[in-house]
Amino acid sequence: MLVACAPVERSRWEEAQESTAGERATSKEAIAGGEFNRFFPKSNGDYSVVYTQEKTGFAEAVLK
């Protein structure tokens, strides 16, 4: 078995990583996640809205 002499080809994942390295994941105009809370329904009766994740440009809530 002669593995050491075989050329090592880069995977598509390595190429994708290099092409996106250093770029911003969010827009410069992204706002705080808490600003999105007004778009979620309010807690009511037996149900409550629990905010599980808030960060710049993103908010997530769960209905419990």
mmCIF file of the N, C-alpha and C atoms, coordinates in Angstrom:
data_MODEL
# 
_entry.id   MODEL 
# 
loop_
_atom_site.group_PDB 
_atom_site.id 
_atom_site.type_symbol 
_atom_site.label_atom_id 
_atom_site.label_alt_id 
_atom_site.label_comp_id 
_atom_site.label_asym_id 
_atom_site.label_entity_id 
_atom_site.label_seq_id 
_atom_site.pdbx_PDB_ins_code 
_atom_site.Cartn_x 
_atom_site.Cartn_y 
_atom_site.Cartn_z 
_atom_site.occupancy 
_atom_site.B_iso_or_equiv 
_atom_site.pdbx_formal_charge 
_atom_site.auth_seq_id 
_atom_site.auth_comp_id 
_atom_site.auth_asym_id 
_atom_site.auth_atom_id 
_atom_site.pdbx_PDB_model_num 
ATOM 1   N N  . MET A 1 1  ? 0.846   -1.168 0.000  1.00 0.00 ? 1  MET A N  1 
ATOM 2   C CA . MET A 1 1  ? 0.000   0.000  0.000  1.00 0.00 ? 1  MET A CA 1 
ATOM 3   C C  . MET A 1 1  ? 0.892   1.232  0.000  1.00 0.00 ? 1  MET A C  1 
ATOM 4   N N  . LEU A 1 2  ? 0.717   2.071  -0.972 1.00 0.00 ? 2  LEU A N  1 
ATOM 5   C CA . LEU A 1 2  ? 1.571   3.239  -1.123 1.00 0.00 ? 2  LEU A CA 1 
ATOM 6   C C  . LEU A 1 2  ? 0.710   4.497  -1.007 1.00 0.00 ? 2  LEU A C  1 
ATOM 7   N N  . VAL A 1 3  ? 0.463   4.896  0.227  1.00 0.00 ? 3  VAL A N  1 
ATOM 8   C CA . VAL A 1 3  ? -0.432  6.015  0.485  1.00 0.00 ? 3  VAL A CA 1 
ATOM 9   C C  . VAL A 1 3  ? 0.319   7.338  0.555  1.00 0.00 ? 3  VAL A C  1 
ATOM 10  N N  . ALA A 1 4  ? 1.533   7.321  0.999  1.00 0.00 ? 4  ALA A N  1 
ATOM 11  C CA . ALA A 1 4  ? 2.295   8.543  1.234  1.00 0.00 ? 4  ALA A CA 1 
ATOM 12  C C  . ALA A 1 4  ? 2.549   9.340  -0.037 1.00 0.00 ? 4  ALA A C  1 
ATOM 13  N N  . CYS A 1 5  ? 2.575   8.718  -1.175 1.00 0.00 ? 5  CYS A N  1 
ATOM 14  C CA . CYS A 1 5  ? 2.869   9.427  -2.415 1.00 0.00 ? 5  CYS A CA 1 
ATOM 15  C C  . CYS A 1 5  ? 1.627   9.908  -3.156 1.00 0.00 ? 5  CYS A C  1 
ATOM 16  N N  . ALA A 1 6  ? 0.481   9.564  -2.664 1.00 0.00 ? 6  ALA A N  1 
ATOM 17  C CA . ALA A 1 6  ? -0.756  9.972  -3.330 1.00 0.00 ? 6  ALA A CA 1 
ATOM 18  C C  . ALA A 1 6  ? -1.011  11.455 -3.081 1.00 0.00 ? 6  ALA A C  1 
ATOM 19  N N  . PRO A 1 7  ? -1.448  12.176 -4.106 1.00 0.00 ? 7  PRO A N  1 
ATOM 20  C CA . PRO A 1 7  ? -1.738  13.600 -3.898 1.00 0.00 ? 7  PRO A CA 1 
ATOM 21  C C  . PRO A 1 7  ? -2.960  13.767 -2.989 1.00 0.00 ? 7  PRO A C  1 
ATOM 22  N N  . VAL A 1 8  ? -2.891  14.737 -2.119 1.00 0.00 ? 8  VAL A N  1 
ATOM 23  C CA . VAL A 1 8  ? -3.989  14.997 -1.198 1.00 0.00 ? 8  VAL A CA 1 
ATOM 24  C C  . VAL A 1 8  ? -4.868  16.086 -1.805 1.00 0.00 ? 8  VAL A C  1 
ATOM 25  N N  . GLU A 1 9  ? -6.095  15.713 -2.103 1.00 0.00 ? 9  GLU A N  1 
ATOM 26  C CA . GLU A 1 9  ? -7.017  16.684 -2.673 1.00 0.00 ? 9  GLU A CA 1 
ATOM 27  C C  . GLU A 1 9  ? -7.800  17.359 -1.554 1.00 0.00 ? 9  GLU A C  1 
ATOM 28  N N  . ARG A 1 10 ? -8.020  18.632 -1.728 1.00 0.00 ? 10 ARG A N  1 
ATOM 29  C CA . ARG A 1 10 ? -8.764  19.389 -0.731 1.00 0.00 ? 10 ARG A CA 1 
ATOM 30  C C  . ARG A 1 10 ? -10.252 19.086 -0.868 1.00 0.00 ? 10 ARG A C  1 
ATOM 31  N N  . SER A 1 11 ? -10.906 19.030 0.260  1.00 0.00 ? 11 SER A N  1 
ATOM 32  C CA . SER A 1 11 ? -12.348 18.776 0.230  1.00 0.00 ? 11 SER A CA 1 
ATOM 33  C C  . SER A 1 11 ? -13.093 20.069 -0.099 1.00 0.00 ? 11 SER A C  1 
ATOM 34  N N  . ARG A 1 12 ? -14.327 19.931 -0.494 1.00 0.00 ? 12 ARG A N  1 
ATOM 35  C CA . ARG A 1 12 ? -15.121 21.119 -0.803 1.00 0.00 ? 12 ARG A CA 1 
ATOM 36  C C  . ARG A 1 12 ? -15.374 21.946 0.448  1.00 0.00 ? 12 ARG A C  1 
ATOM 37  N N  . TRP A 1 13 ? -15.310 21.306 1.613  1.00 0.00 ? 13 TRP A N  1 
ATOM 38  C CA . TRP A 1 13 ? -15.538 22.019 2.871  1.00 0.00 ? 13 TRP A CA 1 
ATOM 39  C C  . TRP A 1 13 ? -14.365 22.938 3.182  1.00 0.00 ? 13 TRP A C  1 
ATOM 40  N N  . GLU A 1 14 ? -13.162 22.488 2.895  1.00 0.00 ? 14 GLU A N  1 
ATOM 41  C CA . GLU A 1 14 ? -11.991 23.340 3.114  1.00 0.00 ? 14 GLU A CA 1 
ATOM 42  C C  . GLU A 1 14 ? -12.032 24.560 2.200  1.00 0.00 ? 14 GLU A C  1 
ATOM 43  N N  . GLU A 1 15 ? -12.421 24.355 0.965  1.00 0.00 ? 15 GLU A N  1 
ATOM 44  C CA . GLU A 1 15 ? -12.519 25.467 0.022  1.00 0.00 ? 15 GLU A CA 1 
ATOM 45  C C  . GLU A 1 15 ? -13.605 26.450 0.450  1.00 0.00 ? 15 GLU A C  1 
ATOM 46  N N  . ALA A 1 16 ? -14.729 25.937 0.909  1.00 0.00 ? 16 ALA A N  1 
ATOM 47  C CA . ALA A 1 16 ? -15.818 26.805 1.364  1.00 0.00 ? 16 ALA A CA 1 
ATOM 48  C C  . ALA A 1 16 ? -15.396 27.598 2.592  1.00 0.00 ? 16 ALA A C  1 
ATOM 49  N N  . GLN A 1 17 ? -14.665 26.971 3.485  1.00 0.00 ? 17 GLN A N  1 
ATOM 50  C CA . GLN A 1 17 ? -14.200 27.649 4.694  1.00 0.00 ? 17 GLN A CA 1 
ATOM 51  C C  . GLN A 1 17 ? -13.276 28.802 4.339  1.00 0.00 ? 17 GLN A C  1 
ATOM 52  N N  . GLU A 1 18 ? -12.363 28.572 3.419  1.00 0.00 ? 18 GLU A N  1 
ATOM 53  C CA . GLU A 1 18 ? -11.428 29.626 3.026  1.00 0.00 ? 18 GLU A CA 1 
ATOM 54  C C  . GLU A 1 18 ? -12.131 30.769 2.306  1.00 0.00 ? 18 GLU A C  1 
ATOM 55  N N  . SER A 1 19 ? -13.118 30.450 1.489  1.00 0.00 ? 19 SER A N  1 
ATOM 56  C CA . SER A 1 19 ? -13.785 31.500 0.717  1.00 0.00 ? 19 SER A CA 1 
ATOM 57  C C  . SER A 1 19 ? -14.683 32.378 1.585  1.00 0.00 ? 19 SER A C  1 
ATOM 58  N N  . THR A 1 20 ? -15.088 31.891 2.761  1.00 0.00 ? 20 THR A N  1 
ATOM 59  C CA . THR A 1 20 ? -15.964 32.685 3.623  1.00 0.00 ? 20 THR A CA 1 
ATOM 60  C C  . THR A 1 20 ? -15.266 33.208 4.869  1.00 0.00 ? 20 THR A C  1 
ATOM 61  N N  . ALA A 1 21 ? -14.028 32.870 5.082  1.00 0.00 ? 21 ALA A N  1 
ATOM 62  C CA . ALA A 1 21 ? -13.307 33.303 6.280  1.00 0.00 ? 21 ALA A CA 1 
ATOM 63  C C  . ALA A 1 21 ? -13.169 34.822 6.286  1.00 0.00 ? 21 ALA A C  1 
ATOM 64  N N  . GLY A 1 22 ? -13.401 35.402 7.442  1.00 0.00 ? 22 GLY A N  1 
ATOM 65  C CA . GLY A 1 22 ? -13.225 36.829 7.608  1.00 0.00 ? 22 GLY A CA 1 
ATOM 66  C C  . GLY A 1 22 ? -14.434 37.669 7.253  1.00 0.00 ? 22 GLY A C  1 
ATOM 67  N N  . GLU A 1 23 ? -15.474 37.076 6.686  1.00 0.00 ? 23 GLU A N  1 
ATOM 68  C CA . GLU A 1 23 ? -16.667 37.830 6.334  1.00 0.00 ? 23 GLU A CA 1 
ATOM 69  C C  . GLU A 1 23 ? -17.605 37.917 7.534  1.00 0.00 ? 23 GLU A C  1 
ATOM 70  N N  . ARG A 1 24 ? -18.348 39.012 7.610  1.00 0.00 ? 24 ARG A N  1 
ATOM 71  C CA . ARG A 1 24 ? -19.320 39.197 8.689  1.00 0.00 ? 24 ARG A CA 1 
ATOM 72  C C  . ARG A 1 24 ? -20.506 38.261 8.490  1.00 0.00 ? 24 ARG A C  1 
ATOM 73  N N  . ALA A 1 25 ? -21.005 37.706 9.584  1.00 0.00 ? 25 ALA A N  1 
ATOM 74  C CA . ALA A 1 25 ? -22.168 36.827 9.514  1.00 0.00 ? 25 ALA A CA 1 
ATOM 75  C C  . ALA A 1 25 ? -23.470 37.623 9.512  1.00 0.00 ? 25 ALA A C  1 
ATOM 76  N N  . THR A 1 26 ? -23.420 38.853 10.014 1.00 0.00 ? 26 THR A N  1 
ATOM 77  C CA . THR A 1 26 ? -24.611 39.694 10.046 1.00 0.00 ? 26 THR A CA 1 
ATOM 78  C C  . THR A 1 26 ? -24.341 41.010 9.343  1.00 0.00 ? 26 THR A C  1 
ATOM 79  N N  . SER A 1 27 ? -25.400 41.649 8.954  1.00 0.00 ? 27 SER A N  1 
ATOM 80  C CA . SER A 1 27 ? -25.306 42.941 8.291  1.00 0.00 ? 27 SER A CA 1 
ATOM 81  C C  . SER A 1 27 ? -24.828 44.001 9.276  1.00 0.00 ? 27 SER A C  1 
ATOM 82  N N  . LYS A 1 28 ? -24.176 45.024 8.783  1.00 0.00 ? 28 LYS A N  1 
ATOM 83  C CA . LYS A 1 28 ? -23.759 46.124 9.652  1.00 0.00 ? 28 LYS A CA 1 
ATOM 84  C C  . LYS A 1 28 ? -24.967 46.844 10.230 1.00 0.00 ? 28 LYS A C  1 
ATOM 85  N N  . GLU A 1 29 ? -26.101 46.751 9.545  1.00 0.00 ? 29 GLU A N  1 
ATOM 86  C CA . GLU A 1 29 ? -27.322 47.406 10.004 1.00 0.00 ? 29 GLU A CA 1 
ATOM 87  C C  . GLU A 1 29 ? -28.147 46.526 10.940 1.00 0.00 ? 29 GLU A C  1 
ATOM 88  N N  . ALA A 1 30 ? -27.641 45.372 11.343 1.00 0.00 ? 30 ALA A N  1 
ATOM 89  C CA . ALA A 1 30 ? -28.393 44.463 12.213 1.00 0.00 ? 30 ALA A CA 1 
ATOM 90  C C  . ALA A 1 30 ? -28.708 45.154 13.533 1.00 0.00 ? 30 ALA A C  1 
ATOM 91  N N  . ILE A 1 31 ? -29.900 44.880 14.052 1.00 0.00 ? 31 ILE A N  1 
ATOM 92  C CA . ILE A 1 31 ? -30.320 45.486 15.310 1.00 0.00 ? 31 ILE A CA 1 
ATOM 93  C C  . ILE A 1 31 ? -30.304 44.438 16.415 1.00 0.00 ? 31 ILE A C  1 
ATOM 94  N N  . ALA A 1 32 ? -30.410 44.890 17.646 1.00 0.00 ? 32 ALA A N  1 
ATOM 95  C CA . ALA A 1 32 ? -30.393 43.978 18.794 1.00 0.00 ? 32 ALA A CA 1 
ATOM 96  C C  . ALA A 1 32 ? -31.586 43.033 18.724 1.00 0.00 ? 32 ALA A C  1 
ATOM 97  N N  . GLY A 1 33 ? -31.388 41.797 19.154 1.00 0.00 ? 33 GLY A N  1 
ATOM 98  C CA . GLY A 1 33 ? -32.443 40.790 19.095 1.00 0.00 ? 33 GLY A CA 1 
ATOM 99  C C  . GLY A 1 33 ? -33.695 41.178 19.859 1.00 0.00 ? 33 GLY A C  1 
ATOM 100 N N  . GLY A 1 34 ? -33.534 41.900 20.973 1.00 0.00 ? 34 GLY A N  1 
ATOM 101 C CA . GLY A 1 34 ? -34.677 42.319 21.773 1.00 0.00 ? 34 GLY A CA 1 
ATOM 102 C C  . GLY A 1 34 ? -35.646 43.212 21.016 1.00 0.00 ? 34 GLY A C  1 
ATOM 103 N N  . GLU A 1 35 ? -35.175 43.874 19.987 1.00 0.00 ? 35 GLU A N  1 
ATOM 104 C CA . GLU A 1 35 ? -36.038 44.729 19.175 1.00 0.00 ? 35 GLU A CA 1 
ATOM 105 C C  . GLU A 1 35 ? -37.094 43.913 18.420 1.00 0.00 ? 35 GLU A C  1 
ATOM 106 N N  . PHE A 1 36 ? -36.836 42.628 18.208 1.00 0.00 ? 36 PHE A N  1 
ATOM 107 C CA . PHE A 1 36 ? -37.778 41.767 17.497 1.00 0.00 ? 36 PHE A CA 1 
ATOM 108 C C  . PHE A 1 36 ? -38.908 41.267 18.395 1.00 0.00 ? 36 PHE A C  1 
ATOM 109 N N  . ASN A 1 37 ? -38.763 41.409 19.696 1.00 0.00 ? 37 ASN A N  1 
ATOM 110 C CA . ASN A 1 37 ? -39.744 40.862 20.637 1.00 0.00 ? 37 ASN A CA 1 
ATOM 111 C C  . ASN A 1 37 ? -41.151 41.375 20.372 1.00 0.00 ? 37 ASN A C  1 
ATOM 112 N N  . ARG A 1 38 ? -41.292 42.570 19.862 1.00 0.00 ? 38 ARG A N  1 
ATOM 113 C CA . ARG A 1 38 ? -42.624 43.129 19.614 1.00 0.00 ? 38 ARG A CA 1 
ATOM 114 C C  . ARG A 1 38 ? -43.379 42.355 18.534 1.00 0.00 ? 38 ARG A C  1 
ATOM 115 N N  . PHE A 1 39 ? -42.667 41.582 17.727 1.00 0.00 ? 39 PHE A N  1 
ATOM 116 C CA . PHE A 1 39 ? -43.311 40.803 16.673 1.00 0.00 ? 39 PHE A CA 1 
ATOM 117 C C  . PHE A 1 39 ? -43.826 39.449 17.163 1.00 0.00 ? 39 PHE A C  1 
ATOM 118 N N  . PHE A 1 40 ? -43.422 39.043 18.366 1.00 0.00 ? 40 PHE A N  1 
ATOM 119 C CA . PHE A 1 40 ? -43.879 37.778 18.941 1.00 0.00 ? 40 PHE A CA 1 
ATOM 120 C C  . PHE A 1 40 ? -45.181 38.011 19.703 1.00 0.00 ? 40 PHE A C  1 
ATOM 121 N N  . PRO A 1 41 ? -46.047 36.992 19.776 1.00 0.00 ? 41 PRO A N  1 
ATOM 122 C CA . PRO A 1 41 ? -47.289 37.168 20.547 1.00 0.00 ? 41 PRO A CA 1 
ATOM 123 C C  . PRO A 1 41 ? -46.974 37.317 22.036 1.00 0.00 ? 41 PRO A C  1 
ATOM 124 N N  . LYS A 1 42 ? -47.858 37.972 22.749 1.00 0.00 ? 42 LYS A N  1 
ATOM 125 C CA . LYS A 1 42 ? -47.693 38.156 24.195 1.00 0.00 ? 42 LYS A CA 1 
ATOM 126 C C  . LYS A 1 42 ? -48.182 36.904 24.923 1.00 0.00 ? 42 LYS A C  1 
ATOM 127 N N  . SER A 1 43 ? -47.664 36.687 26.134 1.00 0.00 ? 43 SER A N  1 
ATOM 128 C CA . SER A 1 43 ? -48.140 35.586 26.968 1.00 0.00 ? 43 SER A CA 1 
ATOM 129 C C  . SER A 1 43 ? -49.615 35.814 27.269 1.00 0.00 ? 43 SER A C  1 
ATOM 130 N N  . ASN A 1 44 ? -50.398 34.713 27.271 1.00 0.00 ? 44 ASN A N  1 
ATOM 131 C CA . ASN A 1 44 ? -51.833 34.852 27.460 1.00 0.00 ? 44 ASN A CA 1 
ATOM 132 C C  . ASN A 1 44 ? -52.395 33.567 28.054 1.00 0.00 ? 44 ASN A C  1 
ATOM 133 N N  . GLY A 1 45 ? -53.173 33.675 29.115 1.00 0.00 ? 45 GLY A N  1 
ATOM 134 C CA . GLY A 1 45 ? -53.829 32.514 29.708 1.00 0.00 ? 45 GLY A CA 1 
ATOM 135 C C  . GLY A 1 45 ? -52.844 31.467 30.190 1.00 0.00 ? 45 GLY A C  1 
ATOM 136 N N  . ASP A 1 46 ? -53.029 30.234 29.723 1.00 0.00 ? 46 ASP A N  1 
ATOM 137 C CA . ASP A 1 46 ? -52.177 29.120 30.146 1.00 0.00 ? 46 ASP A CA 1 
ATOM 138 C C  . ASP A 1 46 ? -50.848 29.079 29.401 1.00 0.00 ? 46 ASP A C  1 
ATOM 139 N N  . TYR A 1 47 ? -50.670 29.938 28.431 1.00 0.00 ? 47 TYR A N  1 
ATOM 140 C CA . TYR A 1 47 ? -49.463 29.914 27.607 1.00 0.00 ? 47 TYR A CA 1 
ATOM 141 C C  . TYR A 1 47 ? -48.546 31.077 27.951 1.00 0.00 ? 47 TYR A C  1 
ATOM 142 N N  . SER A 1 48 ? -47.261 30.803 27.904 1.00 0.00 ? 48 SER A N  1 
ATOM 143 C CA . SER A 1 48 ? -46.296 31.879 28.118 1.00 0.00 ? 48 SER A CA 1 
ATOM 144 C C  . SER A 1 48 ? -45.244 31.838 27.017 1.00 0.00 ? 48 SER A C  1 
ATOM 145 N N  . VAL A 1 49 ? -44.783 33.001 26.651 1.00 0.00 ? 49 VAL A N  1 
ATOM 146 C CA . VAL A 1 49 ? -43.744 33.127 25.635 1.00 0.00 ? 49 VAL A CA 1 
ATOM 147 C C  . VAL A 1 49 ? -42.408 33.257 26.355 1.00 0.00 ? 49 VAL A C  1 
ATOM 148 N N  . VAL A 1 50 ? -41.492 32.358 26.053 1.00 0.00 ? 50 VAL A N  1 
ATOM 149 C CA . VAL A 1 50 ? -40.172 32.364 26.674 1.00 0.00 ? 50 VAL A CA 1 
ATOM 150 C C  . VAL A 1 50 ? -39.144 32.647 25.588 1.00 0.00 ? 50 VAL A C  1 
ATOM 151 N N  . TYR A 1 51 ? -38.395 33.722 25.763 1.00 0.00 ? 51 TYR A N  1 
ATOM 152 C CA . TYR A 1 51 ? -37.361 34.067 24.791 1.00 0.00 ? 51 TYR A CA 1 
ATOM 153 C C  . TYR A 1 51 ? -36.136 33.208 25.072 1.00 0.00 ? 51 TYR A C  1 
ATOM 154 N N  . THR A 1 52 ? -35.765 32.387 24.093 1.00 0.00 ? 52 THR A N  1 
ATOM 155 C CA . THR A 1 52 ? -34.686 31.425 24.304 1.00 0.00 ? 52 THR A CA 1 
ATOM 156 C C  . THR A 1 52 ? -33.345 31.914 23.783 1.00 0.00 ? 52 THR A C  1 
ATOM 157 N N  . GLN A 1 53 ? -33.372 32.794 22.797 1.00 0.00 ? 53 GLN A N  1 
ATOM 158 C CA . GLN A 1 53 ? -32.103 33.274 22.261 1.00 0.00 ? 53 GLN A CA 1 
ATOM 159 C C  . GLN A 1 53 ? -32.314 34.645 21.645 1.00 0.00 ? 53 GLN A C  1 
ATOM 160 N N  . GLU A 1 54 ? -31.479 35.577 22.035 1.00 0.00 ? 54 GLU A N  1 
ATOM 161 C CA . GLU A 1 54 ? -31.503 36.907 21.454 1.00 0.00 ? 54 GLU A CA 1 
ATOM 162 C C  . GLU A 1 54 ? -30.064 37.327 21.209 1.00 0.00 ? 54 GLU A C  1 
ATOM 163 N N  . LYS A 1 55 ? -29.788 37.719 19.997 1.00 0.00 ? 55 LYS A N  1 
ATOM 164 C CA . LYS A 1 55 ? -28.469 38.253 19.669 1.00 0.00 ? 55 LYS A CA 1 
ATOM 165 C C  . LYS A 1 55 ? -28.642 39.226 18.516 1.00 0.00 ? 55 LYS A C  1 
ATOM 166 N N  . THR A 1 56 ? -27.621 39.884 18.145 1.00 0.00 ? 56 THR A N  1 
ATOM 167 C CA . THR A 1 56 ? -27.709 40.880 17.092 1.00 0.00 ? 56 THR A CA 1 
ATOM 168 C C  . THR A 1 56 ? -28.273 40.272 15.822 1.00 0.00 ? 56 THR A C  1 
ATOM 169 N N  . GLY A 1 57 ? -29.392 40.817 15.362 1.00 0.00 ? 57 GLY A N  1 
ATOM 170 C CA . GLY A 1 57 ? -30.003 40.356 14.125 1.00 0.00 ? 57 GLY A CA 1 
ATOM 171 C C  . GLY A 1 57 ? -30.852 39.107 14.235 1.00 0.00 ? 57 GLY A C  1 
ATOM 172 N N  . PHE A 1 58 ? -31.093 38.600 15.459 1.00 0.00 ? 58 PHE A N  1 
ATOM 173 C CA . PHE A 1 58 ? -31.833 37.345 15.612 1.00 0.00 ? 58 PHE A CA 1 
ATOM 174 C C  . PHE A 1 58 ? -32.536 37.307 16.964 1.00 0.00 ? 58 PHE A C  1 
ATOM 175 N N  . ALA A 1 59 ? -33.732 36.751 16.984 1.00 0.00 ? 59 ALA A N  1 
ATOM 176 C CA . ALA A 1 59 ? -34.448 36.500 18.233 1.00 0.00 ? 59 ALA A CA 1 
ATOM 177 C C  . ALA A 1 59 ? -35.251 35.217 18.065 1.00 0.00 ? 59 ALA A C  1 
ATOM 178 N N  . GLU A 1 60 ? -35.364 34.444 19.156 1.00 0.00 ? 60 GLU A N  1 
ATOM 179 C CA . GLU A 1 60 ? -36.123 33.196 19.115 1.00 0.00 ? 60 GLU A CA 1 
ATOM 180 C C  . GLU A 1 60 ? -36.951 33.095 20.382 1.00 0.00 ? 60 GLU A C  1 
ATOM 181 N N  . ALA A 1 61 ? -38.206 32.693 20.230 1.00 0.00 ? 61 ALA A N  1 
ATOM 182 C CA . ALA A 1 61 ? -39.094 32.525 21.373 1.00 0.00 ? 61 ALA A CA 1 
ATOM 183 C C  . ALA A 1 61 ? -39.789 31.175 21.270 1.00 0.00 ? 61 ALA A C  1 
ATOM 184 N N  . VAL A 1 62 ? -40.133 30.614 22.438 1.00 0.00 ? 62 VAL A N  1 
ATOM 185 C CA . VAL A 1 62 ? -40.825 29.330 22.505 1.00 0.00 ? 62 VAL A CA 1 
ATOM 186 C C  . VAL A 1 62 ? -42.131 29.547 23.258 1.00 0.00 ? 62 VAL A C  1 
ATOM 187 N N  . LEU A 1 63 ? -43.193 28.960 22.754 1.00 0.00 ? 63 LEU A N  1 
ATOM 188 C CA . LEU A 1 63 ? -44.490 29.033 23.416 1.00 0.00 ? 63 LEU A CA 1 
ATOM 189 C C  . LEU A 1 63 ? -44.607 27.839 24.351 1.00 0.00 ? 63 LEU A C  1 
ATOM 190 N N  . LYS A 1 64 ? -44.789 28.099 25.641 1.00 0.00 ? 64 LYS A N  1 
ATOM 191 C CA . LYS A 1 64 ? -44.888 27.017 26.630 1.00 0.00 ? 64 LYS A CA 1 
ATOM 192 C C  . LYS A 1 64 ? -46.228 27.067 27.304 1.00 0.00 ? 64 LYS A C  1 
# 
